[in-house]
């Protein structure tokens, strides 16, 4: 699905105009612009670039006119993480670019301490428990008290007491010490966190495959198995298909039956296995099951595309219910998901 192209010039903010202007000039010319900006300005424009998407040529031309430049543009420009990183590398050192890009990719926040406030307390505690108590004391003194309390409660009790004692005795922290702690957090913790937060490519492809037409999905998987069997197996294990619904407990099936439009079931179950059909029938009232069977029999032959669409709708509904915590899904390729 193509991304939306920006067409409305009036909706552009100042940073967006600056980002479009810089991208449209090309990397070398934009590099000269960045040389005259401070770090905060570069960060703001870099953040805007990474979220820009596609911009129509008419907007670019109007922007140039606004800057009184006699230039023209054809086609569109696309801002993204990769383009932004390449451009920044033209004007500053790799370490500084890495810092800016980590901020773009990592948890939200303008400063390191803001960022730590967005990190789950268990994750932060697991990292800090391997640091010196004095270092942990400095970190907890810089983040918000409610977050510090949650982190402290996750630390081993003896270690937590060591941290508390140092916090009680701590005076003003020297800037050099604070800079050293911040640098360590940035290089060792936040950069690793940003990498682990990036979405697994196999998980992303599994979701895409889930939404393919069944014939296309089978064709792609067969081709992928020939080229890279390991990746194909990982994707298949991550995919949640309509047949995987048979792994759900009765209460989950009943929730799906209650929520989904009843007109979807005849088509969806028409192409399902006997086991899955019986699972749905057994979780309906006798009268509802009888009506559903009659509807299925009355349909006659149906197009596979229509069956796939009905099944994908029910699978998408199941995933939504799971995301809201109303049911528990047993993911594809996994066994014994729930213990009673």
SETOR-638524 format. One record per residue (C-alpha): residue in one letter; z, x, y. Coordinates in steps of 0.02 Angstrom, whole numbers, padded with zeros to 5 digits, always signed. Example, Ala and Ser with C-alpha at 12.3 -4.5 7.8 and 13.67 -1.06 7.14 Angstrom:
! SETOR-638524
a+00390+00615-00225/s+00357+00684-00053/
//
This chain:
! SETOR-638524
x+00000+00000+00000/x-00055+00076+00167/x+00077+00109+00299/x+00071+00009+00461/x-00026+00091+00602/x+00060+00088+00773/x-00050-00009+00896/x+00069-00069+01033/x+00083+00064+01169/x+00217-00032+01263/x+00337-00021+01116/x+00338+00171+01116/x+00497+00258+01170/x+00502+00420+01268/x+00538+00529+01116/x+00398+00441+01019/x+00274+00479+01159/x+00330+00661+01159/x+00315+00671+00969/x+00140+00594+00969/x+00085+00709+01110/x+00149+00865+01020/x+00071+00817+00853/x-00096+00776+00932/x-00107+00947+01017/x-00106+01037+00850/x+00021+01159+00781/x-00015+01311+00890/x-00018+01217+01056/x+00135+01115+01008/x+00223+01277+00963/x+00206+01335+01144/x+00286+01173+01203/x+00435+01193+01086/x+00467+01369+01152/x+00519+01291+01319/x+00638+01163+01244/x+00820+01182+01196/x+00881+01152+01018/x+00941+00975+01055/x+00771+00924+01124/x+00682+01001+00974/x+00798+00909+00855/x+00767+00742+00941/x+00578+00761+00938/x+00581+00826+00759/x+00683+00675+00703/x+00558+00561+00791/x+00409+00650+00712/x+00479+00630+00537/x+00491+00441+00559/x+00332+00415+00658/x+00206+00362+00527/x+00026+00326+00579/x-00028+00306+00761/x-00195+00235+00814/x-00319+00339+00914/x-00316+00211+01057/x-00131+00246+01085/x-00164+00434+01084/x-00302+00416+01214/x-00193+00307+01325/x-00052+00432+01309/x-00167+00574+01364/x-00223+00470+01512/x-00042+00443+01560/x-00018+00632+01561/x-00177+00650+01663/x-00261+00754+01528/x-00449+00744+01498/x-00440+00745+01310/x-00503+00634+01171/x-00448+00600+00994/x-00530+00530+00839/x-00443+00444+00696/x-00256+00444+00679/x-00113+00568+00669/x+00026+00558+00542/x+00201+00623+00570/x+00309+00667+00422/x+00439+00788+00354/x+00311+00917+00293/x+00208+00917+00454/x+00365+00931+00560/x+00431+01078+00458/x+00266+01173+00469/x+00261+01151+00657/x+00441+01206+00683/x+00413+01364+00579/x+00284+01416+00709/x+00414+01428+00847/x+00580+01476+00770/x+00659+01569+00627/x+00668+01502+00450/x+00858+01485+00455/x+00855+01379+00614/x+00714+01270+00544/x+00812+01249+00383/x+00961+01189+00483/x+00857+01060+00579/x+00767+00998+00422/x+00931+00984+00328/x+00994+00874+00468/x+00838+00765+00453/x+00857+00748+00265/x+01046+00748+00247/x+01180+00617+00287/x+01171+00548+00464/x+01269+00629+00606/x+01239+00739+00757/x+01369+00873+00716/x+01428+00946+00552/x+01593+00852+00567/x+01501+00688+00599/x+01400+00722+00442/x+01555+00752+00337/x+01618+00582+00393/x+01470+00505+00301/x+01502+00598+00138/x+01591+00506-00001/x+01772+00563-00013/x+01759+00602-00199/x+01607+00712-00171/x+01690+00804-00027/x+01853+00824-00122/x+01763+00896-00274/x+01690+01030-00161/x+01846+01067-00059/x+01963+01085-00209/x+01877+01252-00247/x+01905+01318-00069/x+02055+01405+00006/x+02192+01282+00063/x+02177+01351+00240/x+01990+01312+00243/x+02023+01135+00181/x+02157+01114+00314/x+02031+01161+00449/x+01902+01038+00380/x+02027+00893+00366/x+02087+00926+00543/x+01909+00905+00609/x+01860+00742+00524/x+01927+00568+00560/x+02107+00534+00500/x+02060+00388+00386/x+01925+00491+00299/x+02041+00642+00288/x+02172+00531+00205/x+02048+00472+00073/x+01992+00651+00037/x+02172+00712+00027/x+02215+00577-00100/x+02073+00639-00212/x+02135+00819-00216/x+02252+00884-00353/x+02430+00848-00295/x+02493+01028-00291/x+02338+01085-00199/x+02350+00938-00078/x+02529+00989-00034/x+02470+01166+00003/x+02341+01094+00121/x+02468+00980+00205/x+02588+01127+00236/x+02449+01228+00316/x+02397+01081+00424/x+02577+01063+00485/x+02585+01248+00532/x+02409+01257+00602/x+02386+01300+00784/x+02224+01301+00883/x+02086+01364+00770/x+01989+01513+00838/x+01807+01476+00876/x+01750+01616+00760/x+01847+01542+00615/x+01781+01367+00651/x+01603+01432+00663/x+01624+01523+00497/x+01689+01366+00410/x+01549+01261+00485/x+01418+01389+00432/x+01485+01391+00253/x+01486+01201+00244/x+01310+01192+00311/x+01237+01327+00198/x+01330+01290+00037/x+01380+01107+00040/x+01268+01005+00155/x+01107+01089+00102/x+01148+01058-00082/x+01197+00879-00041/x+01032+00849+00050/x+00938+00914-00102/x+01034+00808-00226/x+01011+00654-00117/x+00824+00667-00128/x+00755+00539-00247/x+00709+00596-00422/x+00519+00593-00439/x+00526+00520-00615/x+00637+00378-00555/x+00515+00342-00414/x+00366+00340-00534/x+00459+00227-00656/x+00480+00097-00519/x+00296+00111-00473/x+00244+00093-00655/x+00357-00060-00671/x+00250-00144-00539/x+00081-00098-00612/x-00029-00218-00707/x+00014-00196-00891/x-00159-00134-00940/x-00159-00006-00797/x+00019+00047-00839/x-00027+00078-01021/x-00181+00175-00970/x-00084+00286-00849/x+00056+00318-00973/x-00068+00362-01111/x-00157+00484-00994/x+00009+00558-00938/x+00066+00582-01118/x-00088+00691-01149/x-00053+00798-00996/x+00137+00803-00989/x+00228+00717-01133/x+00401+00761-01065/x+00367+00674-00898/x+00292+00524-00986/x+00447+00506-01095/x+00563+00522-00945/x+00469+00387-00850/x+00469+00270-01001/x+00656+00297-01022/x+00687+00252-00839/x+00575+00099-00836/x+00659-00070-00851/x+00537-00191-00930/x+00544-00376-00968/x+00583-00338-01151/x+00735-00237-01095/x+00814-00404-01044/x+00860-00427-01228/x+00993-00292-01201/x+01085-00402-01076/x+01241-00498-01121/x+01234-00691-01127/x+01318-00713-00958/x+01185-00605-00874/x+01045-00704-00957/x+01127-00866-00901/x+01138-00801-00722/x+00953-00757-00723/x+00908-00930-00792/x+01011-01011-00656/x+00936-00909-00514/x+00751-00895-00560/x+00628-01035-00521/x+00609-01132-00684/x+00419-01132-00669/x+00416-00944-00703/x+00489-00952-00878/x+00348-01036-00977/x+00223-00902-00926/x+00345-00757-00941/x+00408-00806-01114/x+00232-00846-01174/x+00201-00660-01182/x+00375-00609-01241/x+00436-00559-01414/x+00514-00688-01528/x+00684-00603-01509/x+00680-00617-01319/x+00618-00796-01324/x+00761-00847-01439/x+00886-00756-01325/x+00833-00863-01178/x+00827-01023-01282/x+01002-00992-01350/x+01073-00974-01175/x+01003-01140-01114/x+01057-01315-01150/x+00970-01392-01301/x+00873-01510-01188/x+00817-01371-01068/x+00760-01262-01214/x+00662-01408-01288/x+00573-01440-01122/x+00533-01255-01102/x+00458-01245-01278/x+00352-01399-01243/x+00290-01325-01079/x+00242-01163-01168/x+00148-01256-01305/x+00057-01364-01178/x-00008-01213-01082/x-00132-01153-01212/x-00210-00981-01183/x-00151-00893-01025/x-00211-00739-00929/x-00114-00580-00963/x-00112-00546-00776/x-00018-00710-00745/x+00106-00671-00884/x+00138-00497-00810/x+00166-00571-00637/x+00294-00697-00701/x+00384-00563-00802/x+00387-00440-00657/x+00461-00575-00544/x+00603-00605-00668/x+00633-00417-00689/x+00638-00396-00499/x+00763-00539-00487/x+00871-00458-00622/x+00870-00294-00525/x+00921-00384-00365/x+01064-00469-00457/x+01119-00301-00527/x+01113-00221-00354/x+01230-00358-00291/x+01346-00329-00439/x+01318-00501-00514/x+01252-00435-00680/x+01249-00267-00770/x+01080-00199-00825/x+01057-00093-00980/x+00923+00027-00922/x+00770+00062-01028/x+00796+00195-01161/x+00985+00178-01162/x+01094+00104-01297/x+01266+00027-01304/x+01278+00004-01116/x+01427-00114-01117/x+01585-00106-01222/x+01679-00270-01250/
//
